[in-house]
């Protein structure tokens, strides 16, 4: 299996809907929700697929919000038969790289309180707990953790990225990791602390008024 990433297309949605209910239960997007998101001017969505068979393995995406400095990961899911093969991590790496290309400096997402596997992945990439959204998941009234990366341009984050990409290269055939390997080490411009505080406040305001799918199934 050779895992590649490309843009998610309308033609992928039948396969997406085979994965979506399994990944998110009754708290999942409809086919029309995905159609709307693919036409959303602030939405960026990607597919992981096997380039040898063209099988859809998973998908992810984010919204570019808060002055285009924040990428909020709206969904991340992997086919249930393809989990624990680092496909979710490859999608997360792609989201980070693509968010950086768009000018984002932070990422945020929600994850179920009970999903320790997904949380462990996000913590490996420097995500920190920003707060809790009470009763976020409609299928069982479960709370969601809101996670935040701080500045993805920081040397600390870049080091984490390089370490994880190197690790991933030893775990399978993942095509197109070159952009992640060269993820730029941009030094602080002296404004990161104030900007980070502003982004944290904006993220809290955005998340308190919005409902997203969740970046929950890795």
N, C-alpha and C positions, 0 to 999 in steps of 0.2 A: 504494500500500500504506500502510495506517494501522496502526501497531504499538501494540497495547494490552497491558496486563498484567492478569491475573486469577489467582485461585487455580487450581492444577492439580486436576483432578477425575478420578474413575475413568473417566468417559466419554472422557477424553483419551488413555488409556493405549495404545490400539491405534496411534494416531499417534506416541506417544512411542516405542513399540517399533519403529517404522520408522526412527527417528532414532538410538536408543540403540546398536545394534550398529555402526553406521557411525561414530558418535562415539567409542566406547570399545573397539571390537574385542571380543575374547573376554573382556576385563576390564570387563564391563558388568552392570548389574542386570537381573534377570528381571522379567517382568510381575508376579509375586507379590511381588518386592522392592518395587516401586512401590506395590502395594496395602498392604503392611505400612507403608511410609513415610507414606502418606496417612493412616494410622491411628495414627501415632506421635505421642505427646503432646508431644514436644520438637521435632518436625519441622514445617517451614513450606515449602511448595512452590508454585511459581508457573509460569504459562504465558504465553509471549509469543505473540500471535496476530494475524492480519490481520483487523481488524474489518470489512473490506469483503467478505472471502470466508470468514471463520471458520477459515482454515487455521492449524494449529499451526506456529509458526515455531521455537520453542525452549522450553526450560524450565530452571528452576534451583530450588535450595532450600538450606536450612541447618538445622542443629540448634542449639538454644539450650542451651548447656552451661556448666559451671563457675560455678554460682551465677547463671545467666542473664545473665552479663556478657559472655560470648563467643558469637558466632555462627560456627559452623564450616560453611562452604559445602561441602555434600556432593556436589553435582552442578551442572553448568552446561553445556548443550549447545544447539547451533543446527542446524537442518536444513542438510545439506550444500549445498543449492542456494540457501540464504539467508545464507550466511556472507559476511563483509566488507561487511555492510550495517548494522553497529552494533547488531544485535539482541542479541548477547552482552553488549555494554556496557550496553544498556538493562536487561537482566536483572540485571547486576551492580549497577547503580544501585538497582534495586528491592530487591535483597537488602539493600543497605546501609540504605536507608530503612526497610524493614520490620524489620530487626534493631534499628535505633534505637528504633522504636516499641515493641519488646518489652523495651527496657531494656539491650540489649547495648552494650558500649563498645569491643569489638574484634571483628575478623573474622579467621579463619584458613582456610586451604585448602591442598590439594596440587595440584601441576601437574607434568607430565612434564618431566624435565630437558631433553628435546629440543624441547619446545613453546615456542619463543621468542616466537611470536606472542601466545599467551595470557599469557606472562610480561610482555611489554611492556604489555599492557592493565592487568594488576594493578599494575605498578610506577607507572603513571600515577595510580593511586588510593592511592599511598603504601604499598602492601604492601612488606614487607621480608623478607629471607631469614632464617627462624628456624632452619633446619637441613635435613637430608636424611634421607629414609626410604629405606633401602637395599632394592633389589629389590622395590619396592612393587607394580609393575604385573605381574600374573601372566601376561599374554600374551607379554611379551618380557623379563621380569626387570629392567625399567628402574627406575632410581631416581626418586624424586619429591622435588621441592623443597617444603618446608613454608613458606608465606608468611603474614605477619601484618601487620595494619594499624597497630598501636599504638592510640592513643585516637581514635576517630572523633568525639569531642566537641571535639577540639582545634581552635583557629583555623586551624592549618595544614591539617588534613584538610578542614575546612569550605570553605576557599578552593579546594582541589583539586576538591572536589565541584562547587562553583558554576562553576568554569572548565570542567569537563568537560560539565556539563549545558548550559551556553551553547553549547559547541562542538557537542554532539549535536543541539541544536535546529536548527542550520543544515544538518544532514545528512539530514533526512527528516522524515516525519510520525510523531512519537512522542507518543501521547496520554497524558495524566496525569502529566506531568513537574512539575506544580505543587508537589507535596510535596517533590520533590528540589530545586527552586529555592529553597524556603523551609527547606531543611535547617538546623536550629537551630545558631547559633553560641553554644555553651555554653562559658563561660570555665572555666579550670582551677579546681578547688576546693582546690588545694594537695596533694591526695592522689594525683594521677595517676601520679607517678613510682613510688611504692611499689605502687600498684594494678597498674601496668603490669608491674612485675617479677613480681608474684604471678600475673598472667594469663599471662605468658610461661611460667612454670614449670608452671602448670596445663595450658596448651596442649600443652607437650612431653609431660607425663604422659598426657594424653588421647590424643594422636596416636600415642604409642608402643604403645597397647593397643587401637587401633581400626582398622577397615578401612572406608574410605569409597569412593564411586564415583570422585570427583575432579572438580574444576572445571576441566576441561581443554580443552574445545572451544568456541571463541568464534566 
